[in-house]
Amino acid sequence: MTMEVTMKPKNGPVVGGVPGGVPSAQEEAPAHIVWFESLSRGDTPIAGGKGANLGELTRAGLPVPRGFVITAAAFRASMESIAPQLTELWQRIDPDDPESLATLSEELKQLVRKVEIPASVRSVLLAAYRQLGKERAVAVRSSATSEDTAATSFAGMHETYTNIVGEEAVLDRVRECWSSAYGQRVVAYRKSQGLSEEPTLAVVVQEMVNSARSGVMFTVDPSTGNRERLVIEGAFGLGEVVVGGQVEPDTYVVDKQRMRVLEARIGHKDFKIVRESHGKERRVELSPEEAGRRVLTDEEVLEIARLGLRVEQHYGSPQDVEWAEEGGRMYLVQSRPITTLVEAVKPEKKAQVKEPALVTGLGASPGVVSGRVRVLHKPEEGRHLRKGEILVAPMTSPDWVPTLRRAAAIITDSGGMTCHAAIVSRELRIPCVVGTRVATRVLRDGEEITVDGATGQVRAGLEEAPAAEPVGVSAQRGPAMAASAADPEPLATRLYVNLAMPGQAKEVAAMPVDGVGLLRAEFMLTDALGGVHPKRLLALGRRQEFVDKLAGSLLEITRAFRPRPVIYRTTDFRTNEFRGLEGGAEFEPNEANPMIGYRGCYRYLREPEIFQLELEVLARVREETPNLHVMIPFVRTKWELEACMEAIDRSPLGRQRGLERWVMAEVPSVVYRIPEYARMGITGVSIGSNDLTQLILGVDRDSEVCAELFDESDAAVLDAIVRIIRASREAGITCSLCGQAPSNRPEFAEHLVRAGITSISVDPGAVGAARRVIAAAERRLLLESARQGGTTRGSDDARDGAASPWAAASGRAGAPPRTRP
């Protein structure tokens, strides 16, 4: 069979001034509908991760079925009539309280399902659908603006509907996709990843591929991190059986350098899903002979692999790609960055095992954990799983996420290396074995077993953990093991991590990081407030309840990282965010532009009782864990900070020895104030590149209309960052950066190192890439220094010479790449 790797849009009538059936987003509906041809990877805020990636693949000439995106602006416009109710319910949800999660999530979803789609959205949506074909079968897929990025993978948690036919059916499925943004599994995952903002969702509408065969491809080996191999999984029929882990797919391992098939593991594919007319699908049982038949020949495996290499080369990073074949033609229906890649590890020494393996399968997430079995067959049974038990299930789906967070390891009957259980376990850094076929029948509740996620073995009894494990694969390890786990290369530049919630503190503390460079207060504070405005809470006499809850959350983090520093950024709620809390309308002013309004340091001076309450909590936590330090956000003027520092000094916190006082460098005035701030006792500066960028360029970072103007790599922003780093060094204080740029684009970290920054703080998912980039940058600087006769990092020669990566500030080459054309 020959697989075609190109696909051109079908010709059609001129729409919106553009021939070929592809309307212009600018002319037809600038805010609500955008066709794939007009999108690129930088358009995630508009089209979500899935939509942006499909646009990028289309523009790169890869074989993608035609389609368009219903944008995030369309979602917001459609939700406008119910926005106050959504905000109020969202802020009340407690993901760790099953009853609260279930009740409030359902209320949110029902609100969205009943919403009336505005005429401005409905008309352009249906016009676009007609361009694909009035009765054309399409897939309707959610595309979250925080989905399929390098830091998070929602692994099927938002809804996807296939084989949808007819205008009303499409509209109904769009509403269902929108409502899935508030599903229990999505809420639990968002909160666990520190994503506290209300969700925004785009929706992809794409021509259906009536696939005879389909599957998933990882362009690196996801279970070992081996970048010399790629893994392809395939099954018969539509791809949902592979993505959802409903069958045991074929697994093919390919040597990327020599382009040869190294392994072919034939799975047992009990059934397939096929399309029928009128938007229906049918399950077809396969005979034992068909179930054991190979899905792809070696030649076909290599053809798919070559497509995967094209995608990886285009993006410059490992990719998770979904493929489908119809009538001899190969299509790519999705691509996203791999968020769960572990560092390549050496094979562990096999433990001396007296008993043979109870069951074996595919090792999908490395690590060795011992514990008691808990067999569950459906997510509704999740309450029976106790924290630390080993979950055994036929297969997991996104509905299992709240349960998976409590599991020490996961074992499933079906699924492959790219199924939901495999992806989520790697993200949670717990061992996982999939495709065992018999685990739920062989293993018994309460039985003591050992799970080896590298070899795919499940052995009887409890075993001691091996002396060394891969970094970040076991949630059971403490911080003391972080340094020894894989002996990471030591760095001169400190690498910190950004955190928001305590749930993942132990896991992240086991990673090779020097501490927490940014601990965001807002998410823990909202949890401690219980959805009530702080002034209302004090009026109700619930002060102690707040102190106890917030202190408990903070201690989970400071204990996990002790003695490494934890830099706590005090509350930086804006008035529009505080108004959403119970009683907020009574206490919060209405502001036209809250982004630059009543917030940060200035607010502490106007509302000292709230600030003092927060300082009381910090003092209490520091009595047990003195590795906690304080950072003041959004400092505009010298006198504000002076008054704030006096308030700290008068509090119990200020009287504690060893307290470090940091400020966020977000307001451009900080460029000129650092020497004064240092004389006032400030010991550290952390550059908040998000706010700094919006204030230097005068663009609201939340504005979709002006999104292309928001560029952290603009020469003016880079120049300000360099000046802050220089001024900090000259004042003798530490300088860090905790914005999103290093997390979203690790290469940005290299430019910071070259500028002489003291430390960099990134999201947990970016730690591995950031370490590699920083280490490589430091090695290059040493080599350049030797060649130039002793120039050191951060010196004027190294920083301002022709090779300087910050040369963009003066129009030279080598600056970090722009995020938008």
Order of alpha helices (4+ residues) and beta strands (2+ residues): alpha-beta-alpha-beta-alpha-alpha-alpha-alpha-beta-beta-alpha-alpha-beta-beta-beta-alpha-beta-beta-beta-beta-alpha-alpha-beta-beta-beta-beta-beta-beta-alpha-beta-alpha-beta-alpha-beta-beta-beta-alpha-beta-alpha-alpha-alpha-beta-alpha-alpha-alpha-alpha-beta-alpha-beta-alpha-beta-alpha-alpha-beta-alpha-alpha-beta-alpha-alpha
